Amino acid sequence: MENNGESLEGIEELVFPEGRIAVPAGRLLDLIEGNTRTAASLAATRFRLLHGLQRQWDADRDTASDPARISFRSLRAEIAAALALPERTVESMLGIAEILVSSLPTTLDRLAEGRFSERHARVLAEVAAGLEKGVLAEFERRALDWADCLTVAKFDRKIRTLREMLQPSAATERHRAAVAEREVRTQPARDGMAYLTALLPAPKVLAIDGYLTELSRSLQVEGEERTLTQLRADVLADLLLDDGALLPPGEGEAELRERTKGRGIVPTVHVTVPALTLTGRSDEPGILEGYGPIDPETARELCGAATGFHRILTNPGTGAVVSFGRDRYAVPAELRAYLRARDGTCRFVGCGRPARFCDLDHTRDWLYQGETNAGNLAHLCRSHHHLKHASSWRPEHVDTAGTLEWTSALGRRHRTHPELALPDAPMPQTEWREDDPPPF
């Protein structure tokens, strides 16, 4: 693709080592614009390819007799594994592709021309979903007038308003359907932090936001050094976790109040910490279940507040049992604890559902001589557990560390690795001294 007569080839030469003449800023901006249009064109091609793949997939299978949609879920997993994307992202991509190709062809054509970004096209398709055919063409025509001149956020607000104007009768029904999708998500961030995101009806979100601000401002008394932003975050955590935070002064009072009765939820935290870290003789990180590595100091603080410990094979001499052969089908508690720490999440390709919410699955079925041991067990969420048994996706343990190799419906191979590389036998006592006090 060209941009104002400038070829995009050789961009790697546009560097500025000492002694080389700098490229004019105007030309660099031209190239950035051209690159952005190329990205939009490639996105349009990808949507067409996704739509074509789904149609071919369905044509090769009897989807009419598939009420559990195993065929679609298998396709979704196939694409997610190939692109290293979450399955929910792939499902969204397939849905957007269907709408753009089948219902919004002009939008797809203009995306291919690079007239606006992929995000603009996605927003337009999402807002158009559910519109009656009689108003869909008019909606697209009027929405496209704004696509190449507004930011994504402003474009979204503009066309949502347009949708309600063209089909106001469906607003209540759509809202009821959207309410059914309410949820709370977590997403790891850097440096021991994480995001907590809630999808709720807008009035409730605004009410919660206002309440957080009101409480936080009441705490901005003399001597308080936290910013309003920091206070809002702390107040939210205090309200949910009830970790001894003070309340704003009562009517006629000047001092902050202590809570007389717990109003929140007492948290349960699972953390795996090397014993040498607990004793301060090592700086190996701890592992917070559902998050990942945390700094040693935080790990020690969490363990210091624990009422008890469950031994797992992470230090010399713990001796957790990891194999029970064919003697029993049910997985004993010691082995469950080991596998939960080892796997961390569902072991299907790309799935991040925490192991504590998953099933323990015999990779080789018990009925076909599969054993109850660490080399034949892995966590699968309920959805992927079902997919394993109802489709042609097949896993296989390839080593004693817990690595799984999945063979997909199209015969592609994908490997998943455990979150922790836990040993399957007691480690040699190299740094541990007999006179060290046990950390638990």
DAKA-V654658 format. One record per residue. N is the residue number from 1. RES is the residue in three letters. PSI is psi in degrees with one decimal (999 if undefined). Layout:
N|RES|PSI / N|RES|PSI
This chain:
1|MET|143.3 / 2|GLU|158.7 / 3|ASN|106.9 / 4|ASN|38.4 / 5|GLY|-4.3 / 6|GLU|126.4 / 7|SER|142.5 / 8|LEU|-0.6 / 9|GLU|148.1 / 10|GLY|23.5 / 11|ILE|-28.0 / 12|GLU|-17.3 / 13|GLU|-11.1 / 14|LEU|61.6 / 15|VAL|168.0 / 16|PHE|59.6 / 17|PRO|161.7 / 18|GLU|129.0 / 19|GLY|-11.8 / 20|ARG|143.7 / 21|ILE|132.0 / 22|ALA|143.9 / 23|VAL|135.5 / 24|PRO|141.5 / 25|ALA|-35.7 / 26|GLY|-40.6 / 27|ARG|-39.1 / 28|LEU|-42.5 / 29|LEU|-38.2 / 30|ASP|-43.5 / 31|LEU|-37.2 / 32|ILE|-43.4 / 33|GLU|-43.8 / 34|GLY|-40.6 / 35|ASN|-38.7 / 36|THR|-39.8 / 37|ARG|-37.1 / 38|THR|-41.5 / 39|ALA|-40.9 / 40|ALA|-42.1 / 41|SER|-41.5 / 42|LEU|-34.7 / 43|ALA|-41.2 / 44|ALA|-42.0 / 45|THR|-40.9 / 46|ARG|-40.6 / 47|PHE|-41.3 / 48|ARG|-40.2 / 49|LEU|-40.7 / 50|LEU|-43.6 / 51|HIS|-42.7 / 52|GLY|-38.6 / 53|LEU|-43.6 / 54|GLN|-39.9 / 55|ARG|-41.7 / 56|GLN|-40.4 / 57|TRP|-47.0 / 58|ASP|-35.6 / 59|ALA|-28.5 / 60|ASP|-5.4 / 61|ARG|157.8 / 62|ASP|82.8 / 63|THR|-17.2 / 64|ALA|-31.1 / 65|SER|37.4 / 66|ASP|70.0 / 67|PRO|-27.0 / 68|ALA|-0.6 / 69|ARG|36.7 / 70|ILE|-38.5 / 71|SER|-45.5 / 72|PHE|-41.8 / 73|ARG|-34.6 / 74|SER|-41.4 / 75|LEU|-45.5 / 76|ARG|-44.7 / 77|ALA|-37.0 / 78|GLU|-47.7 / 79|ILE|-42.5 / 80|ALA|-41.0 / 81|ALA|-40.0 / 82|ALA|-35.3 / 83|LEU|-1.7 / 84|ALA|48.8 / 85|LEU|154.8 / 86|PRO|147.6 / 87|GLU|-33.4 / 88|ARG|-35.2 / 89|THR|-43.0 / 90|VAL|-41.7 / 91|GLU|-40.8 / 92|SER|-42.2 / 93|MET|-43.4 / 94|LEU|-40.1 / 95|GLY|-42.9 / 96|ILE|-42.6 / 97|ALA|-41.2 / 98|GLU|-45.0 / 99|ILE|-44.9 / 100|LEU|-45.8 / 101|VAL|-43.6 / 102|SER|-32.6 / 103|SER|-21.9 / 104|LEU|60.4 / 105|PRO|-34.6 / 106|THR|-39.3 / 107|THR|-44.2 / 108|LEU|-39.7 / 109|ASP|-42.9 / 110|ARG|-31.1 / 111|LEU|-41.6 / 112|ALA|-29.1 / 113|GLU|-7.6 / 114|GLY|24.5 / 115|ARG|-18.9 / 116|PHE|175.9 / 117|SER|166.1 / 118|GLU|-36.1 / 119|ARG|-38.2 / 120|HIS|-44.9 / 121|ALA|-39.6 / 122|ARG|-46.0 / 123|VAL|-44.1 / 124|LEU|-43.5 / 125|ALA|-42.0 / 126|GLU|-41.5 / 127|VAL|-33.1 / 128|ALA|-20.3 / 129|ALA|129.6 / 130|GLY|-7.1 / 131|LEU|145.2 / 132|GLU|148.6 / 133|LYS|-31.2 / 134|GLY|-23.8 / 135|VAL|-5.8 / 136|LEU|-44.7 / 137|ALA|-40.8 / 138|GLU|-39.9 / 139|PHE|-46.8 / 140|GLU|-44.7 / 141|ARG|-46.3 / 142|ARG|-33.2 / 143|ALA|-38.0 / 144|LEU|-19.8 / 145|ASP|-23.2 / 146|TRP|-10.9 / 147|ALA|-38.2 / 148|ASP|11.2 / 149|CYS|-0.1 / 150|LEU|150.9 / 151|THR|164.5 / 152|VAL|-43.4 / 153|ALA|-45.2 / 154|LYS|-36.5 / 155|PHE|-41.9 / 156|ASP|-48.4 / 157|ARG|-40.3 / 158|LYS|-48.1 / 159|ILE|-22.4 / 160|ARG|-39.3 / 161|THR|-42.1 / 162|LEU|-41.4 / 163|ARG|-44.4 / 164|GLU|-30.9 / 165|MET|-39.7 / 166|LEU|-30.0 / 167|GLN|66.7 / 168|PRO|-25.4 / 169|SER|-22.5 / 170|ALA|-1.3 / 171|ALA|-45.0 / 172|THR|-43.4 / 173|GLU|-41.2 / 174|ARG|-38.1 / 175|HIS|-41.2 / 176|ARG|-39.4 / 177|ALA|-38.0 / 178|ALA|-36.6 / 179|VAL|-35.0 / 180|ALA|-17.3 / 181|GLU|8.9 / 182|ARG|146.8 / 183|GLU|168.1 / 184|VAL|131.1 / 185|ARG|156.3 / 186|THR|148.1 / 187|GLN|122.4 / 188|PRO|144.1 / 189|ALA|-172.4 / 190|ARG|161.7 / 191|ASP|43.8 / 192|GLY|17.3 / 193|MET|168.0 / 194|ALA|157.0 / 195|TYR|140.8 / 196|LEU|116.7 / 197|THR|131.6 / 198|ALA|130.5 / 199|LEU|109.6 / 200|LEU|164.9 / 201|PRO|139.9 / 202|ALA|-43.5 / 203|PRO|-38.1 / 204|LYS|-39.7 / 205|VAL|-45.8 / 206|LEU|-36.1 / 207|ALA|-42.9 / 208|ILE|-43.7 / 209|ASP|-44.2 / 210|GLY|-38.7 / 211|TYR|-41.4 / 212|LEU|-43.6 / 213|THR|-42.0 / 214|GLU|-48.2 / 215|LEU|-39.7 / 216|SER|-41.0 / 217|ARG|-33.3 / 218|SER|-18.3 / 219|LEU|-5.3 / 220|GLN|64.8 / 221|VAL|175.9 / 222|GLU|131.6 / 223|GLY|-14.8 / 224|GLU|120.7 / 225|GLU|-10.8 / 226|ARG|144.8 / 227|THR|167.4 / 228|LEU|-38.6 / 229|THR|-44.5 / 230|GLN|-39.6 / 231|LEU|-41.9 / 232|ARG|-42.3 / 233|ALA|-42.2 / 234|ASP|-39.8 / 235|VAL|-41.3 / 236|LEU|-47.5 / 237|ALA|-41.0 / 238|ASP|-41.3 / 239|LEU|-36.1 / 240|LEU|-35.8 / 241|LEU|-18.4 / 242|ASP|56.9 / 243|ASP|34.2 / 244|GLY|15.5 / 245|ALA|152.0 / 246|LEU|150.0 / 247|LEU|159.5 / 248|PRO|156.1 / 249|PRO|145.3 / 250|GLY|176.2 / 251|GLU|126.8 / 252|GLY|4.4 / 253|GLU|157.5 / 254|ALA|-19.9 / 255|GLU|152.1 / 256|LEU|148.3 / 257|ARG|144.2 / 258|GLU|148.3 / 259|ARG|136.9 / 260|THR|-13.4 / 261|LYS|134.2 / 262|GLY|130.6 / 263|ARG|-7.3 / 264|GLY|-154.0 / 265|ILE|129.9 / 266|VAL|119.4 / 267|PRO|148.6 / 268|THR|120.3 / 269|VAL|131.5 / 270|HIS|123.1 / 271|VAL|138.4 / 272|THR|122.4 / 273|VAL|129.7 / 274|PRO|140.2 / 275|ALA|-36.2 / 276|LEU|-29.1 / 277|THR|-40.0 / 278|LEU|-36.0 / 279|THR|-1.1 / 280|GLY|9.5 / 281|ARG|5.4 / 282|SER|152.3 / 283|ASP|23.7 / 284|GLU|140.5 / 285|PRO|154.8 / 286|GLY|168.1 / 287|ILE|114.9 / 288|LEU|121.2 / 289|GLU|131.9 / 290|GLY|-3.4 / 291|TYR|-57.8 / 292|GLY|-151.3 / 293|PRO|139.3 / 294|ILE|158.0 / 295|ASP|153.6 / 296|PRO|-39.2 / 297|GLU|-44.7 / 298|THR|-39.6 / 299|ALA|-42.6 / 300|ARG|-38.9 / 301|GLU|-43.1 / 302|LEU|-42.9 / 303|CYS|-30.4 / 304|GLY|-25.6 / 305|ALA|0.2 / 306|ALA|147.7 / 307|THR|-9.6 / 308|GLY|170.9 / 309|PHE|150.9 / 310|HIS|123.7 / 311|ARG|134.6 / 312|ILE|157.2 / 313|LEU|76.0 / 314|THR|3.3 / 315|ASN|163.1 / 316|PRO|131.4 / 317|GLY|9.2 / 318|THR|-35.4 / 319|GLY|31.4 / 320|ALA|140.3 / 321|VAL|132.3 / 322|VAL|-0.8 / 323|SER|133.3 / 324|PHE|11.4 / 325|GLY|-134.4 / 326|ARG|11.0 / 327|ASP|-27.4 / 328|ARG|153.3 / 329|TYR|-44.0 / 330|ALA|142.5 / 331|VAL|120.0 / 332|PRO|160.4 / 333|ALA|-40.3 / 334|GLU|-42.4 / 335|LEU|-37.3 / 336|ARG|-44.9 / 337|ALA|-41.8 / 338|TYR|-48.8 / 339|LEU|-34.5 / 340|ARG|-41.3 / 341|ALA|-37.5 / 342|ARG|-49.9 / 343|ASP|-46.1 / 344|GLY|-47.9 / 345|THR|177.2 / 346|CYS|139.4 / 347|ARG|11.8 / 348|PHE|159.2 / 349|VAL|117.6 / 350|GLY|-6.4 / 351|CYS|136.7 / 352|GLY|14.9 / 353|ARG|129.4 / 354|PRO|143.8 / 355|ALA|-29.9 / 356|ARG|-17.1 / 357|PHE|12.6 / 358|CYS|167.2 / 359|ASP|149.7 / 360|LEU|118.7 / 361|ASP|136.5 / 362|HIS|113.0 / 363|THR|-49.6 / 364|ARG|119.8 / 365|ASP|142.6 / 366|TRP|-37.5 / 367|LEU|-21.6 / 368|TYR|43.2 / 369|GLN|20.8 / 370|GLY|140.3 / 371|GLU|157.8 / 372|THR|82.8 / 373|ASN|171.7 / 374|ALA|-24.6 / 375|GLY|2.2 / 376|ASN|15.6 / 377|LEU|143.7 / 378|ALA|152.6 / 379|HIS|132.8 / 380|LEU|133.2 / 381|CYS|162.5 / 382|ARG|-38.1 / 383|SER|-46.2 / 384|HIS|-24.6 / 385|HIS|-44.6 / 386|HIS|-41.4 / 387|LEU|-38.8 / 388|LYS|-42.5 / 389|HIS|-21.3 / 390|ALA|-4.9 / 391|SER|-172.1 / 392|SER|8.1 / 393|TRP|132.3 / 394|ARG|130.3 / 395|PRO|160.0 / 396|GLU|133.0 / 397|HIS|131.6 / 398|VAL|-8.1 / 399|ASP|175.6 / 400|THR|-9.0 / 401|ALA|-9.8 / 402|GLY|10.2 / 403|THR|132.6 / 404|LEU|141.9 / 405|GLU|119.1 / 406|TRP|136.7 / 407|THR|122.0 / 408|SER|176.8 / 409|ALA|-27.5 / 410|LEU|8.3 / 411|GLY|6.6 / 412|ARG|151.3 / 413|ARG|134.7 / 414|HIS|135.4 / 415|ARG|140.6 / 416|THR|145.3 / 417|HIS|148.3 / 418|PRO|156.2 / 419|GLU|-36.6 / 420|LEU|139.3 / 421|ALA|70.2 / 422|LEU|141.6 / 423|PRO|155.9 / 424|ASP|15.2 / 425|ALA|157.8 / 426|PRO|137.4 / 427|MET|152.3 / 428|PRO|145.7 / 429|GLN|87.0 / 430|THR|-40.3 / 431|GLU|-15.4 / 432|TRP|128.3 / 433|ARG|147.7 / 434|GLU|-28.3 / 435|ASP|1.4 / 436|ASP|134.4 / 437|PRO|140.5 / 438|PRO|141.0 / 439|PRO|-0.4 / 440|PHE|999
